[in-house]
Amino acid sequence: MLRRELGLMDAVMMGLGSILGTGIFVSIGLAAGIAGPAVIVALALAAVLAAFNALSSAQLAAAHPVSGGTYEYGYEYLRPSLGFTAGWMFVLAKSASAATAALGFAGYLTASTGLFAGGRPVVACVTVALLTGVVLSGMRRSSRLNIAIVAITLLSLIAFTLAGLGVQAARGGTGFYTPFFAGDGAGEVAANLLHACALMFVAYTGYGRIATLAEEVADPRRTIPRAIIATLLVAGVIYVGVAAAGVGSVGSAFLQRAAAGEAAPLALAARQFGIPLLPALVAVGAATAMLGVLLNLLLGLSRVLLAMGRRGDAPRALARLDRSGATPVAAVVAVGGLIAGLTLIGSVRTTWSFSAFTVLIYYAITNAAALALPPPARLFPRWVAAAGLAGCLFLAFWVEQRIWLSGLLLIAAGLGWHRLARRLPR
């Protein structure tokens, strides 16, 4: 068993470190390009769905506080094949999210310094390697670094929001909000809104890092639900504020171009405000936020691989801990290698869209497991999990067809491996 070293503040900061990163500094630009100013509505809808999932995750983690998250819940409350699928989807989804974070960090670094132009994938790969080394040094040191990162990120986001809203007030216009919905006709408007909602849902799911680290949280039944709910409330307010400030001051089209070009939409938007030092502050905040997301994903992914190695669903070497019993060394190294490989794709749109589909499937299984909780272990009504399950399955297929088809093929391949692995001698 891993040591329980994380208190309530540590857990909240871990959740915020995962949420306030790629989603707010990069994918808001991608979603704004799809839904236009209605990205604000997409963010609100995604937050509601994330709240259902957060409550399901909280009660599951409180009832079954071990590393592995929904991978373990699927085994405990559903069936082995669904538990494996959850673990497999988590590894794929969050590896893609981590690669997006690394590429986003490289984008903000190159946009703000002019260095390494054209070499974003290489910068991202080196960044993954360095943070893998930090995670190998242990949970306590990782937690301290994460708290410092989140503090800088929050400062930059608050400054951007206040500046953007101030620019809108000074101009006295709302032209960037018209037309509010993107698309020709109700059908296309709805499709664009749901597509953006699916992309932004991924941004909120960083609270799940608290659940996957449950084996290291002190007093989990009390701490985990409080930490998850607090994390989601703070993140929701910040996301909507930043989106309103960005769209209203520079427009959704500008944010889309910035996200597609240099993967640095908020830093480029801040340059348009004409406020000295603000672009530099936002760039620094963005860079630290990406590092925070990457750090937290390395932690969460390695713990899921640890759990899968324990059951034999992944090579058993991944279940080995270091001499202090604090770090799954082989799992951390394996995760770092996988993420570094994905950064070489170089496209934030592809990696983020793939993450959207796979993480929605993962949380569909989370809600199914919450529905199966026995009454004494249930903290919230069953309809909460039912709403989360329906919402996840519905949204999963609003990303590009090539993305969800690839995801379904990978699910089938994973289940084939799972069946084979369970027949092999232990």
C-alpha positions as CSV (number, residue, x, y, z in Angstrom):
1,M,0.0,0.0,0.0
2,L,1.1,3.6,-0.7
3,R,1.5,6.0,2.2
4,R,-1.5,8.4,2.9
5,E,0.3,11.8,2.7
6,L,-2.4,14.1,1.1
7,G,-4.7,16.3,3.2
8,L,-7.7,18.3,2.0
9,M,-5.7,21.3,0.6
10,D,-3.2,19.0,-1.1
11,A,-6.1,17.1,-2.8
12,V,-7.9,20.3,-3.9
13,M,-4.7,21.7,-5.3
14,M,-4.0,18.4,-7.1
15,G,-7.4,18.7,-8.7
16,L,-7.0,22.3,-9.7
17,G,-3.5,21.5,-11.0
18,S,-5.1,19.0,-13.4
19,I,-8.1,21.2,-14.4
20,L,-6.5,24.7,-14.8
21,G,-4.2,23.8,-17.7
22,T,-4.7,22.7,-21.2
23,G,-8.5,23.1,-21.1
24,I,-8.4,26.7,-20.2
25,F,-5.3,27.9,-21.9
26,V,-5.6,25.9,-25.2
27,S,-8.9,24.0,-25.8
28,I,-11.1,27.1,-25.1
29,G,-9.7,28.4,-28.4
30,L,-10.5,25.1,-30.1
31,A,-14.1,25.0,-28.7
32,A,-14.7,28.7,-29.5
33,G,-13.8,28.0,-33.1
34,I,-16.5,25.3,-33.2
35,A,-19.3,26.9,-31.2
36,G,-18.5,30.6,-31.5
37,P,-19.4,32.8,-28.5
38,A,-21.8,30.0,-27.4
39,V,-18.6,28.3,-26.1
40,I,-19.7,29.9,-22.8
41,V,-22.9,27.8,-22.9
42,A,-20.9,24.7,-23.8
43,L,-18.7,25.4,-20.7
44,A,-21.7,25.6,-18.5
45,L,-23.3,22.4,-19.9
46,A,-20.0,20.6,-19.6
47,A,-19.7,21.8,-16.0
48,V,-23.2,20.4,-15.1
49,L,-22.3,17.0,-16.6
50,A,-18.9,17.1,-14.8
51,A,-20.8,17.7,-11.6
52,F,-22.8,14.5,-11.9
53,N,-19.6,12.6,-12.7
54,A,-17.8,14.3,-9.8
55,L,-20.4,13.2,-7.3
56,S,-20.2,9.6,-8.6
57,S,-16.4,9.7,-8.4
58,A,-16.5,11.1,-4.9
59,Q,-18.8,8.4,-3.5
60,L,-16.9,5.6,-5.2
61,A,-13.5,6.9,-4.0
62,A,-14.9,7.3,-0.5
63,A,-16.3,3.7,-0.5
64,H,-13.3,2.1,-2.2
65,P,-10.2,4.3,-1.5
66,V,-7.5,2.5,-3.5
67,S,-5.3,3.6,-6.4
68,G,-6.7,3.0,-9.9
69,G,-10.0,5.0,-9.9
70,T,-12.7,3.6,-12.1
71,Y,-10.5,0.7,-13.1
72,E,-10.9,-0.6,-9.6
73,Y,-14.5,0.4,-9.3
74,G,-15.4,-1.5,-12.5
75,Y,-13.9,-4.7,-11.0
76,E,-15.4,-4.1,-7.6
77,Y,-19.0,-3.2,-8.6
78,L,-19.5,-4.3,-12.2
79,R,-17.4,-6.9,-14.1
80,P,-13.8,-7.5,-15.0
81,S,-14.2,-6.5,-18.7
82,L,-15.7,-3.2,-17.8
83,G,-13.0,-2.5,-15.1
84,F,-10.3,-3.3,-17.7
85,T,-12.0,-1.1,-20.3
86,A,-12.1,1.8,-17.8
87,G,-8.4,1.4,-17.1
88,W,-7.5,1.1,-20.8
89,M,-9.6,4.2,-21.6
90,F,-8.0,6.2,-18.8
91,V,-4.5,5.3,-20.0
92,L,-5.4,6.3,-23.6
93,A,-7.4,9.4,-22.7
94,K,-5.0,10.9,-20.1
95,S,-1.9,10.1,-22.1
96,A,-3.4,12.1,-25.0
97,S,-4.4,14.9,-22.5
98,A,-0.8,14.9,-21.2
99,A,0.6,15.1,-24.6
100,T,-1.7,18.0,-25.4
101,A,-0.5,19.7,-22.2
102,A,3.2,19.2,-23.2
103,L,2.5,20.6,-26.7
104,G,0.6,23.5,-25.1
105,F,3.5,24.3,-22.8
106,A,5.9,24.2,-25.8
107,G,3.5,26.5,-27.7
108,Y,3.3,29.1,-25.0
109,L,7.1,28.9,-24.6
110,T,7.8,29.4,-28.3
111,A,5.1,32.1,-28.6
112,S,6.4,34.2,-25.7
113,T,10.2,33.8,-26.3
114,G,10.5,33.2,-30.0
115,L,12.9,30.3,-29.3
116,F,12.6,26.8,-30.7
117,A,10.3,27.9,-33.5
118,G,9.1,24.9,-35.4
119,G,10.4,22.6,-32.7
120,R,7.4,22.3,-30.4
121,P,7.2,18.4,-30.4
122,V,10.9,18.2,-29.4
123,V,10.4,20.8,-26.6
124,A,7.3,18.9,-25.4
125,C,9.2,15.6,-25.4
126,V,12.1,17.0,-23.3
127,T,9.5,18.6,-20.9
128,V,7.9,15.2,-20.3
129,A,11.3,13.6,-19.5
130,L,12.1,16.3,-17.0
131,L,8.8,16.0,-15.1
132,T,9.0,12.2,-15.2
133,G,12.1,12.7,-13.1
134,V,10.2,14.9,-10.6
135,V,7.5,12.3,-10.2
136,L,10.1,9.7,-9.6
137,S,11.3,11.7,-6.6
138,G,8.1,11.0,-4.6
139,M,4.6,12.3,-3.8
140,R,5.5,14.9,-1.2
141,R,7.9,16.7,-3.4
142,S,5.4,16.5,-6.4
143,S,2.7,17.9,-4.2
144,R,4.8,20.9,-3.1
145,L,5.7,21.7,-6.7
146,N,2.1,21.4,-7.7
147,I,0.9,23.9,-5.1
148,A,3.4,26.5,-6.3
149,I,2.3,25.9,-9.9
150,V,-1.4,26.3,-9.1
151,A,-0.8,29.6,-7.2
152,I,1.0,31.1,-10.3
153,T,-1.7,29.8,-12.6
154,L,-4.6,31.3,-10.6
155,L,-2.9,34.7,-10.4
156,S,-2.5,34.8,-14.2
157,L,-6.0,33.7,-14.9
158,I,-7.6,36.2,-12.5
159,A,-5.5,39.0,-14.1
160,F,-6.5,37.9,-17.6
161,T,-10.2,37.8,-16.6
162,L,-10.2,41.2,-14.9
163,A,-8.3,42.8,-17.8
164,G,-10.5,41.3,-20.5
165,L,-13.7,42.3,-18.8
166,G,-12.2,45.8,-18.3
167,V,-11.4,46.1,-22.0
168,Q,-15.0,45.1,-22.9
169,A,-16.4,47.7,-20.5
170,A,-14.1,50.4,-21.9
171,R,-15.2,49.7,-25.4
172,G,-18.8,49.6,-24.5
173,G,-19.7,47.1,-27.2
174,T,-20.8,43.5,-27.5
175,G,-20.0,43.0,-31.2
176,F,-17.9,39.9,-30.6
177,Y,-21.0,38.1,-29.1
178,T,-23.0,38.5,-32.4
179,P,-24.0,36.0,-33.8
180,F,-23.9,34.1,-30.5
181,F,-24.4,30.6,-32.0
182,A,-22.3,29.2,-34.8
183,G,-23.9,27.3,-37.7
184,D,-26.6,27.5,-40.3
185,G,-29.8,26.2,-39.0
186,A,-30.8,24.7,-35.7
187,G,-29.3,21.3,-36.5
188,E,-25.8,22.6,-37.2
189,V,-26.0,25.0,-34.2
190,A,-26.9,22.1,-31.9
191,A,-24.2,19.8,-33.4
192,N,-21.5,22.5,-32.9
193,L,-22.6,23.3,-29.4
194,L,-22.5,19.6,-28.4
195,H,-19.1,19.1,-30.1
196,A,-17.7,22.0,-28.1
197,C,-19.3,20.7,-25.0
198,A,-17.6,17.3,-25.5
199,L,-14.3,19.0,-25.9
200,M,-14.7,21.1,-22.8
201,F,-16.0,18.3,-20.6
202,V,-12.5,16.8,-20.7
203,A,-11.1,20.1,-19.2
204,Y,-13.1,19.6,-16.1
205,T,-12.2,16.0,-15.5
206,G,-9.0,16.8,-13.7
207,Y,-10.9,16.3,-10.4
208,G,-10.7,12.6,-11.2
209,R,-7.0,12.8,-10.2
210,I,-8.1,13.0,-6.6
211,A,-9.9,9.7,-7.0
212,T,-7.0,7.9,-8.7
213,L,-4.7,9.1,-5.9
214,A,-7.2,7.9,-3.2
215,E,-4.8,5.4,-1.7
216,E,-2.6,8.3,-0.8
217,V,-5.3,10.6,0.7
218,A,-5.7,10.8,4.5
219,D,-9.2,10.1,5.9
220,P,-10.5,9.4,2.3
221,R,-14.3,9.1,3.1
222,R,-14.3,12.6,4.5
223,T,-11.6,14.3,2.4
224,I,-12.3,13.0,-1.1
225,P,-15.9,14.2,-1.6
226,R,-15.1,17.6,-0.1
227,A,-12.0,18.0,-2.3
228,I,-13.7,17.0,-5.5
229,I,-16.7,19.3,-5.0
230,A,-14.5,22.2,-4.0
231,T,-12.2,21.7,-7.0
232,L,-15.1,21.6,-9.5
233,L,-16.8,24.7,-8.0
234,V,-13.7,26.8,-8.2
235,A,-12.7,25.6,-11.7
236,G,-16.2,26.2,-13.1
237,V,-16.2,29.9,-12.0
238,I,-12.8,30.4,-13.4
239,Y,-13.5,28.7,-16.8
240,V,-16.7,30.7,-17.5
241,G,-15.0,34.0,-16.4
242,V,-12.0,33.4,-18.7
243,A,-14.2,32.4,-21.7
244,A,-16.3,35.5,-21.3
245,A,-13.2,37.7,-21.0
246,G,-11.5,36.2,-24.0
247,V,-14.5,35.9,-26.4
248,G,-15.9,39.4,-25.5
249,S,-12.5,41.2,-25.9
250,V,-11.0,39.6,-29.0
251,G,-13.7,37.3,-30.5
252,S,-14.0,33.5,-30.9
253,A,-12.4,33.6,-34.4
254,F,-9.2,35.1,-33.0
255,L,-9.0,32.5,-30.2
256,Q,-9.5,29.7,-32.8
257,R,-6.7,31.0,-35.0
258,A,-4.4,31.4,-32.0
259,A,-5.1,27.8,-30.8
260,A,-4.6,26.3,-34.2
261,G,-1.4,28.3,-35.0
262,E,0.8,28.6,-31.9
263,A,-1.4,26.7,-29.3
264,A,-1.3,29.9,-27.2
265,P,-4.7,31.6,-27.5
266,L,-4.8,33.4,-24.1
267,A,-1.3,34.8,-24.4
268,L,-2.0,36.1,-27.9
269,A,-5.3,37.6,-26.7
270,A,-3.6,39.3,-23.8
271,R,-1.4,41.1,-26.3
272,Q,-4.5,42.8,-27.8
273,F,-5.5,44.4,-24.4
274,G,-2.6,46.9,-24.5
275,I,-1.8,46.4,-20.8
276,P,2.0,46.2,-20.0
277,L,3.3,43.0,-18.5
278,L,-0.1,41.2,-18.8
279,P,1.0,39.0,-21.9
280,A,4.1,38.0,-20.0
281,L,2.1,37.1,-16.9
282,V,-0.4,35.1,-18.9
283,A,2.4,33.3,-20.7
284,V,4.1,32.4,-17.5
285,G,0.8,31.2,-15.9
286,A,0.0,29.2,-19.0
287,A,3.4,27.5,-19.0
288,T,3.2,26.6,-15.3
289,A,-0.4,25.4,-15.8
290,M,0.7,23.0,-18.5
291,L,3.5,21.7,-16.3
292,G,0.9,21.3,-13.5
293,V,-1.4,19.2,-15.8
294,L,1.5,17.1,-17.0
295,L,2.7,16.5,-13.5
296,N,-0.7,15.5,-12.2
297,L,-1.3,13.2,-15.2
298,L,2.0,11.5,-14.7
299,L,1.0,10.9,-11.1
300,G,-2.6,9.7,-12.0
301,L,-1.6,7.5,-14.9
302,S,1.2,5.8,-13.1
303,R,-1.2,4.9,-10.3
304,V,-3.7,3.3,-12.7
305,L,-0.9,1.3,-14.3
306,L,0.2,0.3,-10.8
307,A,-3.3,-1.1,-10.2
308,M,-3.5,-2.8,-13.6
309,G,-0.1,-4.4,-12.9
310,R,-1.3,-5.7,-9.6
311,R,-4.2,-7.6,-11.3
312,G,-2.1,-8.8,-14.2
313,D,-4.0,-6.6,-16.8
314,A,-0.6,-5.0,-17.5
315,P,2.9,-6.3,-17.0
316,R,3.4,-7.2,-13.3
317,A,6.7,-5.2,-13.3
318,L,4.5,-2.1,-13.3
319,A,3.2,-2.9,-9.9
320,R,6.7,-2.7,-8.2
321,L,7.3,0.1,-5.7
322,D,10.6,1.7,-4.8
323,R,12.3,0.8,-1.5
324,S,10.4,3.5,0.4
325,G,7.0,2.2,-0.8
326,A,6.2,5.7,-2.1
327,T,6.7,5.5,-5.9
328,P,5.8,3.0,-8.6
329,V,9.0,3.5,-10.6
330,A,8.3,1.2,-13.6
331,A,4.8,2.6,-14.0
332,V,6.0,6.2,-14.0
333,V,8.8,5.5,-16.5
334,A,6.3,3.7,-18.8
335,V,3.8,6.5,-18.7
336,G,6.5,9.1,-19.4
337,G,7.6,7.1,-22.5
338,L,4.0,6.8,-23.8
339,I,3.3,10.5,-23.4
340,A,6.6,11.5,-24.9
341,G,5.8,9.4,-28.0
342,L,2.3,11.0,-28.4
343,T,3.8,14.5,-28.3
344,L,5.5,13.7,-31.7
345,I,2.0,13.9,-33.3
346,G,2.3,17.6,-32.9
347,S,-1.4,18.4,-33.2
348,V,-3.3,19.7,-30.2
349,R,-6.7,19.3,-31.9
350,T,-6.1,15.6,-32.6
351,T,-4.8,14.7,-29.2
352,W,-7.5,16.6,-27.4
353,S,-10.4,15.3,-29.5
354,F,-9.2,11.7,-28.9
355,S,-9.0,12.4,-25.2
356,A,-12.6,13.7,-25.3
357,F,-14.0,10.4,-26.6
358,T,-12.0,8.1,-24.5
359,V,-12.6,10.0,-21.2
360,L,-16.3,10.2,-21.8
361,I,-16.4,6.4,-22.1
362,Y,-14.3,6.1,-18.9
363,Y,-16.8,8.3,-17.0
364,A,-19.7,6.4,-18.4
365,I,-18.3,3.3,-16.6
366,T,-17.7,5.5,-13.5
367,N,-21.4,6.3,-13.4
368,A,-22.4,2.7,-14.1
369,A,-20.3,1.6,-11.1
370,A,-21.9,4.3,-8.9
371,L,-25.3,3.0,-9.8
372,A,-24.2,-0.4,-8.5
373,L,-23.1,0.9,-5.1
374,P,-24.9,-0.8,-2.2
375,P,-27.2,1.6,-0.3
376,P,-25.0,1.9,2.8
377,A,-22.1,3.2,0.7
378,R,-24.1,5.6,-1.4
379,L,-23.6,9.3,-0.5
380,F,-25.9,10.8,-3.3
381,P,-29.2,9.8,-5.0
382,R,-29.0,7.2,-7.8
383,W,-30.4,9.7,-10.3
384,V,-27.2,11.6,-10.2
385,A,-25.2,8.6,-11.5
386,A,-28.0,7.8,-14.1
387,A,-27.8,11.4,-15.4
388,G,-24.0,11.2,-15.6
389,L,-24.1,7.9,-17.5
390,A,-26.7,9.1,-20.1
391,G,-24.8,12.4,-20.6
392,C,-21.4,10.8,-21.1
393,L,-22.7,8.2,-23.6
394,F,-24.6,10.9,-25.5
395,L,-21.7,13.3,-25.8
396,A,-19.1,10.8,-26.7
397,F,-20.2,10.5,-30.3
398,W,-20.3,14.2,-31.0
399,V,-16.6,14.4,-31.7
400,E,-15.3,13.8,-35.2
401,Q,-16.3,10.4,-36.6
402,R,-12.7,9.3,-37.3
403,I,-11.9,9.9,-33.6
404,W,-14.7,7.8,-32.2
405,L,-14.2,5.1,-34.7
406,S,-10.6,4.9,-33.7
407,G,-11.6,4.8,-30.1
408,L,-14.0,1.9,-30.6
409,L,-11.3,-0.1,-32.5
410,L,-8.9,0.5,-29.6
411,I,-11.5,-0.6,-27.1
412,A,-11.9,-3.9,-29.1
413,A,-8.2,-4.3,-29.2
414,G,-7.9,-3.8,-25.5
415,L,-10.6,-6.3,-24.7
416,G,-8.9,-8.8,-26.9
417,W,-5.6,-8.4,-25.0
418,H,-7.6,-8.6,-21.7
419,R,-9.1,-12.0,-22.7
420,L,-5.7,-13.3,-23.8
421,A,-3.9,-12.0,-20.7
422,R,-6.3,-13.8,-18.3
423,R,-5.6,-17.1,-20.0
424,L,-1.9,-16.8,-19.6
425,P,-0.2,-18.5,-16.6
426,R,0.3,-16.0,-13.7
